[in-house]
Amino acid sequence: MEEKIEKTSKIGDILELYPEKANILLEAGMHCLSCPAALVETLEEACEVHGIDVDEIVEMLNKDNSATE
């Protein structure tokens, strides 16, 4: 069963469920994925800190999910 990634999803949970998504986050400018604080941040919080459009990232992450089924 596949979960939809949302703004409120924790970075740590995303990386645990979908480790292959790290590349999308890194390419978007989130280079601190291994930071303990980053792992408990929501996707929305991390995007805000890095000046990234959270809606665009959510769309990219979920689009990629459907492509890997």
Helices and strands as residue ranges (DSSP letters): H 11-17, G 19-21, H 22-28, H 36-40, H 43-50, H 54-67
